[in-house]
């Protein structure tokens, strides 16, 4: 049995669908199972079993991990992420789980300038120390997060950032999920570390150009001083300060360490990753 932790998230939900499309049964964990069942629709009546569990509750985890051989671990970034993920790993090891696939990030390192990346590194070290077989997926920026820019584009024709003209690796969460499904169902892929990107690195200026072409009206990228972007994210996007700071750290790292795409998705899946333009076209109504 494959257990999916983070089933309510974009990547976790896409993984459930990817596994189901191949007839692979899975168990989706949620603190609100009724809501997840409603979201999954027919999937919850088929090969996906939905069970209640909470990363803060070891007893619920032990029940949820019964009979599980593999675990997909993807939790929302947060200040308590290290504590929660290390607890999940410990309970999984006690429960007989043999292989954990964890969503990490490409900047994960003990000396990373990004606080949450240092956390991912700490969890990865805990995973290694557990002795469990494990696979680390390190995706770059999610295309789905570009939808957060849609209100500004629709209302004012602007994208705000602090990344100058730095290129950024974007990847569709559905491609991350397809790679995860491959790792969970093919023993020859398990146990590695995979850095995941789309096929091109595109900065915010390039995204503005693409939207200008697709929408038939001007879309501008406005590069702000970091402190102004931080304030805008807190005041207008209503982000908690730690999340606004995280976004700034990511954008500053893209400037200092220029990004370029990998061919990992193609090598693992035997096809090209979904393109940024295709993603924008798919969701173009959100930007109008």
C-alpha angles and dihedrals in degrees: 000000000000115000119205116207110189092035092149092058127090096255095039092050091049089050091054089054093045092052093043091052087062093044093250112149119228140176117229118205123209140161086221105039095170091057092047092049090052090049094049094048113179092008090069089057093051133037096342118085113199118207134171118253139148125202088220091057113068092187092059090047093053090053092046093049095053109128093002120140099178136032130200108205118197117147129174115265111260146138092269096044097110093050093047098044094047089051090051091050092050093050091045090053091049090048096055100257107159104192132030124194109198130191105227129157137252094246094053107138138125091250098038115143087224113083096209090049090057086054092052088051091052091051090047090053090050089050091052091048090052091069091227120136106255143177124205120210113197109189124180124221116338115238087215089067088064087074086074086069093055098090092054092047093046095046104034108007092241140121116202124207146131099228099102108206095324116142116241130203111232127190132183112240088227089064090050088051093049091052090048090051090051092050091048094050102036117064092198091065098047121103101036139105117244124194106204129203140146121255097273141033112230128179126215090265090058091048090051089051092051092049091047089056095044097043096040092229134085120280116183132199112221114197110210132193107263094249091054093050090048091053092046092052092050098041102036107020089040093225120162110253094249091057093047088051090050091055091050091050091052093049093046090051091052088057095048096040109035111218128229130180127260127215093227097115091051093047094049100039102029092233139080118271118252111277127241092235091052090052092050092049091049091056099030094123088065090061098045 
